[in-house]
Amino acid sequence: MKMHKHFGLVLTACLVLSLLFTPAFLLPAQAANTVTVQGKVMSGTTGSLLLLDTPQGKMEIKIDNATDTTAGKILLPDQAISVTVTGGNDGYLHATKISTGNQIGNVIVDTNNTVDVTGTLNKNTKDNDLHLDTPQGEMIIRLDPSTEMGSCAFLVLNGKYRITCGRGSDAYLHAVKIADASSAANTSASVNGDNSAYPFINGTVDSKTTNNMLYLSTTGGTMQFVIDNNANTLKGLMMTSGRSLTVYYYHGNDGYLHAVTTVGARSSSSASVNTASTLTATGTVNGNSTENMLFLDTPQGQMEIKLDSVNAINGCRVLVTNQRISVTCASGSDAYLHAVTITAKQ
C-alpha cells in the first residue's frame, strides 16, 4: 500500500514537471492528461492569464472561453485556489477548471426589477462580495453561481465591469449579469421612446441635489444622475429633500448616469382649470414643496399652488429649494391656484 501511494505522488509530480517543461511542439492543443495544482493568485493576474504561486514554483496559466468557472468567478491576489491544467500547443498551460471554494447558498433574486451599474472592482472585494467603485460611490454586489458572465471568464481587481443587479431575498444586491466595460461606450436612445427600454431606480432626493445634478438616496447607496436639457421631468419636477422619486436613466459616454425621465408621487386631480384667465407670481421655492403642491415664498407671503396642470417649464428642468421662479397660474374648480407654466428667474 505504501509503495502504491508513494508511486502515485511521484507520478503526479512528474506529470506537472513534464507539462511545465515539455517543448511547445510536443504538447497537443488539448492534452489527454490533466493535473490539478493548488496555489495562490498573484498580482498581475488578468481575465485571460492567471499568475499562480504554487509549491512547485510560479506558473502562468491561460484562461480560455472553455475554462469551467462554475466553482468560482473571482481571482483575487493571495486567494487560495485549485486549478486543473492541460498543455497547449502555444507553449502555455491552459486552465480547464478553476475552483475558488467560495460559493454561497441559494438566494431568490428579483430579476424582473433590475438596475445597471458600471464601475471598477476595488481591493475591498472578498469572496463573493464585489466592491465596485462607481460615479455614485462604492457599491457592494453579491456574485452568485448563476450569474451570467458573458465574455468575462473571471473578474479581477481594477477591472471595469457593467453589472445588471437584482435585489435578493437576503436584502443584498446580486449580480444577474456581468459584462466587460473596459472599452464599451454607453449611449442613450431617444428620450422620447418607451421608458421600459431603460433601467430605473427608486429613492428619495438628497439635499445635495442641484438644478442639473440629482443625488438620489437608494437602498444601495446614494446615486448621482445628470439632468440634461432633454430629460423629461414634468412627472417628477420637485427635487426638494426627502421627496420620493423614480428615475429612468442611461449610462453616458462621460462616465455619468443621465436621467431620462423622473416620476414623483403625485395625487390625481379632477379639478377643472380655467386657463383663459391667468396671473403670474414670482418667488422662491420653499423646501416643504411636494410633487403635488408648490409652496412659493413671495414678498406678499407664501402661496400654495398645485402642480397637476403644469405643461411647460422654461430655463430649468427641475425645482430645488430656494430656487427663484415665475409661475403662471390659473384658478381651479377646487378653489386652488394651479401652475400652468414655470420659468426660472435669475
C-alpha positions in Angstrom: 0.0 0.0 0.0 2.7 2.5 0.9 4.6 1.7 -2.3 1.4 2.3 -4.4 0.7 5.6 -2.6 4.3 6.8 -3.0 4.3 5.9 -6.7 1.1 7.9 -7.2 2.7 11.0 -5.7 5.8 10.7 -7.8 3.7 10.2 -11.0 1.7 13.4 -10.3 4.9 15.4 -9.7 6.4 14.1 -12.9 3.3 15.0 -14.9 3.3 18.6 -13.5 7.0 18.9 -14.4 6.5 17.5 -17.8 3.7 19.9 -18.6 5.9 22.8 -17.4 9.0 22.0 -19.3 7.9 19.9 -22.4 8.7 21.9 -25.6 5.7 23.6 -27.2 5.7 21.5 -30.3 5.3 18.3 -28.3 2.2 19.5 -26.5 -1.1 18.9 -28.3 -3.8 21.5 -28.3 -5.8 19.6 -25.7 -3.6 17.1 -23.9 -5.1 13.8 -22.9 -3.7 14.1 -19.4 -4.6 16.9 -17.0 -3.4 17.6 -13.5 -4.7 19.7 -10.6 -2.5 22.2 -8.8 -3.1 24.3 -5.8 -1.6 27.8 -5.2 -2.3 31.4 -4.5 -3.3 34.1 -7.1 -0.6 36.6 -7.8 -0.9 40.3 -8.5 -0.9 40.9 -12.2 -3.5 38.3 -13.0 -5.9 39.2 -15.7 -9.1 37.8 -17.1 -7.1 35.8 -19.6 -3.9 34.9 -17.8 -3.6 33.5 -14.3 -0.4 34.0 -12.4 -0.2 31.3 -9.7 2.2 30.9 -6.9 2.5 27.1 -6.1 4.8 24.9 -4.1 6.3 23.9 -7.4 7.1 27.5 -8.4 5.3 30.4 -10.2 3.1 29.3 -13.0 1.5 31.2 -15.9 -1.8 29.6 -16.9 -4.0 30.8 -19.7 -7.8 31.2 -19.1 -9.9 30.3 -22.2 -13.5 30.6 -23.1 -13.8 26.9 -22.4 -12.5 27.2 -18.8 -15.0 25.9 -16.4 -15.9 28.8 -14.0 -18.8 27.2 -12.2 -16.8 26.7 -9.0 -15.7 30.3 -8.7 -15.7 33.5 -10.7 -13.3 35.9 -8.9 -9.5 35.8 -8.9 -8.0 38.0 -6.1 -4.4 38.4 -5.0 -3.3 35.9 -2.3 -6.6 33.9 -2.9 -6.1 30.1 -2.5 -7.4 28.3 -5.5 -7.3 24.9 -7.2 -6.6 24.7 -11.0 -7.0 21.8 -13.3 -4.5 22.4 -16.2 -3.6 20.9 -19.5 -0.9 21.6 -22.1 -1.4 23.8 -25.1 0.5 24.0 -28.5 1.3 27.6 -27.8 3.7 26.7 -25.0 1.3 27.7 -22.2 -0.6 25.7 -19.6 -4.3 26.1 -20.1 -6.9 26.0 -17.3 -9.7 23.6 -17.8 -11.3 24.4 -14.4 -10.7 26.8 -11.6 -12.2 26.3 -8.1 -12.1 29.1 -5.5 -14.3 27.3 -3.0 -16.3 30.4 -2.1 -19.8 29.6 -3.1 -22.9 30.9 -1.3 -26.2 29.3 -0.6 -29.3 29.6 -2.7 -30.9 33.1 -2.6 -34.0 34.2 -4.5 -33.2 37.2 -6.7 -35.8 39.5 -8.2 -34.8 39.5 -11.9 -37.9 41.4 -13.0 -36.7 44.7 -11.5 -33.0 45.2 -12.2 -30.6 48.2 -12.4 -27.4 48.5 -14.3 -24.2 49.9 -12.7 -20.8 50.4 -14.2 -17.6 50.7 -12.1 -14.2 49.3 -11.2 -13.6 46.3 -8.9 -11.6 47.6 -5.9 -9.4 45.9 -3.3 -12.2 45.6 -0.8 -13.7 42.8 -2.8 -13.7 39.5 -0.9 -15.1 36.1 -1.5 -18.4 36.7 -3.4 -18.9 40.3 -2.3 -18.0 42.6 -5.2 -16.9 46.1 -4.1 -17.5 48.3 -7.2 -16.2 51.9 -7.4 -18.9 53.8 -9.4 -19.5 57.6 -10.0 -22.1 57.3 -7.3 -19.7 55.8 -4.7 -18.8 52.3 -3.7 -21.5 49.6 -4.2 -21.5 46.1 -2.7 -22.9 43.4 -5.1 -23.0 39.7 -4.4 -21.9 37.2 -7.0 -24.0 34.0 -7.5 -23.2 30.7 -9.2 -26.0 31.6 -11.7 -24.5 35.0 -12.6 -24.2 35.3 -16.4 -20.6 36.3 -17.1 -20.8 37.0 -20.9 -17.3 37.5 -22.2 -15.7 37.8 -18.7 -14.2 34.4 -17.8 -13.2 35.8 -14.4 -13.3 39.1 -12.5 -10.1 40.7 -11.5 -9.1 43.7 -9.4 -9.2 47.1 -11.2 -11.3 45.6 -14.0 -14.1 47.7 -15.3 -17.5 46.0 -15.5 -21.1 46.7 -16.2 -23.3 44.7 -13.7 -27.0 44.1 -14.0 -28.3 43.8 -10.4 -31.4 42.5 -8.8 -32.5 42.6 -5.1 -32.0 39.2 -3.3 -34.1 37.6 -0.6 -31.1 38.3 1.7 -31.5 42.1 1.2 -28.3 42.3 -0.8 -28.0 43.4 -4.4 -27.0 40.4 -6.6 -25.3 40.3 -9.9 -27.6 38.9 -12.5 -25.3 39.6 -15.5 -21.8 41.0 -15.9 -20.2 42.4 -19.0 -16.7 43.8 -19.6 -17.0 47.6 -19.8 -13.3 48.5 -20.2 -13.8 49.8 -23.8 -17.6 49.9 -24.1 -19.3 53.2 -24.6 -22.8 53.5 -23.2 -25.1 55.9 -25.0 -28.7 56.8 -24.8 -31.6 56.1 -27.2 -34.2 58.7 -27.9 -35.6 60.0 -24.6 -39.0 60.2 -26.3 -39.1 56.4 -26.5 -40.6 53.9 -24.2 -39.2 54.1 -20.7 -39.3 50.4 -20.3 -36.2 50.3 -22.5 -34.3 51.9 -19.7 -33.3 50.7 -16.2 -34.8 52.5 -13.3 -34.3 53.0 -9.6 -36.5 54.2 -6.7 -35.2 56.5 -4.0 -35.5 59.8 -2.2 -34.0 63.2 -3.2 -30.8 64.1 -1.2 -30.3 67.7 -0.1 -27.1 68.0 -2.3 -29.3 68.0 -5.4 -29.0 70.9 -7.8 -30.7 72.0 -11.0 -28.5 69.8 -13.1 -27.4 67.1 -10.8 -29.7 64.7 -8.9 -28.4 62.9 -5.8 -30.8 60.0 -5.0 -30.7 58.1 -1.8 -31.4 54.4 -2.5 -31.2 51.1 -0.6 -27.9 50.5 -2.4 -26.4 53.9 -1.5 -26.5 57.4 -2.9 -26.6 57.6 -6.7 -25.8 60.6 -8.9 -27.7 61.5 -12.1 -27.0 64.3 -14.6 -30.2 66.1 -15.5 -29.8 67.2 -19.2 -32.0 69.7 -21.1 -33.7 66.8 -22.9 -34.7 64.9 -19.7 -38.4 64.5 -19.2 -39.1 65.9 -15.7 -42.7 67.0 -15.9 -43.8 64.0 -13.9 -41.1 64.4 -11.4 -40.4 68.1 -11.1 -39.9 68.7 -7.4 -36.4 68.0 -6.2 -36.7 69.1 -2.5 -35.0 67.0 0.1 -36.8 63.8 1.0 -39.1 63.6 -2.0 -39.8 60.1 -3.3 -38.7 59.6 -6.9 -38.4 57.0 -9.6 -35.6 57.7 -12.1 -35.2 56.1 -15.6 -31.6 56.5 -16.7 -28.8 55.6 -19.1 -25.0 55.4 -18.9 -23.4 58.4 -20.7 -20.1 58.5 -22.6 -18.9 60.9 -19.9 -19.0 58.2 -17.2 -22.1 59.6 -15.5 -25.6 58.2 -15.2 -28.1 60.5 -17.0 -31.8 60.8 -16.1 -34.2 60.0 -19.0 -37.4 60.5 -17.1 -38.2 61.4 -13.5 -41.5 60.3 -11.9 -42.7 61.6 -8.5 -45.6 60.5 -6.3 -48.4 62.8 -7.4 -52.1 62.6 -6.5 -54.7 62.7 -9.2 -57.0 65.7 -9.5 -60.4 66.1 -11.0 -60.5 69.8 -10.8 -61.1 71.8 -14.0 -58.7 74.7 -14.5 -59.7 78.0 -16.3 -56.6 78.8 -18.4 -58.4 81.6 -20.1 -57.6 83.9 -17.2 -54.1 83.6 -15.6 -51.9 85.5 -13.1 -48.2 85.4 -12.6 -46.4 85.2 -9.3 -42.6 85.4 -8.7 -40.9 84.0 -5.6 -38.6 81.2 -4.3 -39.3 77.5 -3.8 -40.0 76.6 -0.2 -38.4 73.3 1.0 -41.8 72.0 2.1 -42.9 71.8 -1.5 -44.0 68.4 -2.8 -44.8 66.9 -6.2 -48.5 67.9 -5.6 -48.1 71.3 -4.1 -45.6 74.2 -4.7 -45.1 76.5 -1.7 -43.9 79.7 -3.2 -42.4 82.3 -0.9 -43.1 85.8 -2.3 -42.8 89.4 -0.9 -46.5 89.3 -0.3 -46.4 86.0 1.7 -46.4 82.3 1.0 -48.6 80.9 -1.9 -49.9 77.4 -2.3 -50.0 76.4 -6.0 -51.0 72.9 -7.2 -48.7 71.3 -9.8 -51.1 68.9 -11.5 -51.6 71.1 -14.6 -48.0 72.1 -15.5 -47.5 71.8 -19.2 -44.2 73.6 -19.6 -41.1 74.5 -17.6 -38.6 77.1 -19.0 -35.0 77.8 -18.2 -34.6 74.7 -15.9 -35.6 71.1 -15.7 -36.4 70.7 -12.0 -37.2 72.7 -9.0 -35.0 72.8 -5.9 -35.2 74.6 -2.5 -34.7 78.4 -2.7 -34.8 78.5 -6.4 -36.3 81.7 -7.8 -39.1 81.1 -10.3 -42.0 82.8 -12.0 -45.3 80.8 -12.1 -48.2 81.4 -14.4 -51.3 80.2 -12.6 -54.9 79.7 -13.3 -57.9 79.2 -11.0 -59.3 75.7 -10.5 -62.8 74.5 -9.6 -61.3 73.3 -6.3 -60.6 76.9 -5.3 -56.8 76.4 -5.6 -54.4 78.1 -7.9 -52.9 75.7 -10.4 -49.5 76.2 -12.1 -49.6 76.2 -15.9 -46.1 77.2 -16.8 -43.0 77.7 -14.7 -40.0 79.9 -15.7 -36.6 80.1 -13.9 -35.6 83.6 -12.9 -32.1 85.0 -12.2 
